[in-house]
Amino acid sequence: LIHFYKREMDTLAEKFSRATSKEDREKVLFAAESWAKEKGEDALVYVKIMKAALETGKEGVEKEKARIEKVMDNKASDRVKAKMVKKMNVLNSFSVKDEL
């Protein structure tokens, strides 16, 4: 079940990245929010990134990736690292494409 929702959310992230207008991105965000309500906290990470990307674009996604890498290098907690790995995997769903 987790893999199924992840595929769906990855697909939405890809659609979000490919969208050429803010209006199209907002439509994808709406769909992602609906999915996230059903699927829980892990799916909400996608929504948070989409909301941030609406405002900051690709640069915001890249900054967040850099921040996560820094946290993973500096924090010793396995729990924090595990959380950051999940978030980085989600971010990678967005950055596969050249446009955001």
N, C-alpha and C positions, 0 to 999 in steps of 0.2 A: 504493500500500500504506500509506503513512504517513497519507493522508487517511482511509482505511478505519478504521485503529485509532483515529485521533483521534475520528472520529464515534462509535465504540463507547465510548471512554473518556468522551467528552462526555455520552453517554447515561447511562452509569453515574454520572457526576457529578451529572446532573440527578436520577436516581433517589435518589442519596444525599441530595441537598438536600431532596427531597420526603418522604423517609422520616420517619415520625412517632415511631419508637421507636429506641432505641440498638440493639436487636436487629436491626431492619431495616437500619440503617446498617451494622452488622457484616456482614450477609449481602452487601450491595453491595460492601463493602470486600473481602471474600473473593473475589468475582468479579473485582474490579479487580486484586487481587494475582495471580490466575491469568493474566489478560490481560497484565499488566506483565511477568511472567516470560518470556513469549513475545516481547513487543514491545520490551523494552529500556528504556534509561535515560529516554527522553522519557515513556514511560508510567508510570514509577515516580514522576514528579512528582505525578500524580493520587493515587497511593497515599499518598504522604507527606502530602498535603493532607487526605485522608480521615482518616488516623490522627490528625493534629493536630486536625481538626474534631470527632472523637469526644470529645476531651478539652475543647476550648475553645469549640466551637459556632461560630455565625456570627461572633462577635466575633473569634475567632482568624483567620478568613479575612479579615475586614476589616483587622485589624492587619497581616497579611502583605501585603495589597495596598498599604497605606500605606507599609510598609517598602520594598517593591519600587519604588514611585514615587519615594521618597527616594533610593534607590540609583541609579535611572535619571537623576535630576536631578544627582547629585553625581559619579558615575563617568564618566570620559572614555573608558574602554576600550570599543571597539565590540563586543568579544567578550562582555564583561559585560552590556552593554545588550541584545545579542541574546538572551542567556540569560534575562535579566529579562523581556523581551517575551514569550518562550515561556511563562514561568511565569505572567505576568499573564494571558495568554490562557487558561491552564488555570484559574486562579482565577476568571476571569469565567464559566467553565462552571458553577461552583458558585454564584455570587452572582446569577445571573439570577432565581432564585426568592427569595421573601421569607422562607422558612423553611429552617433548617438544623438 
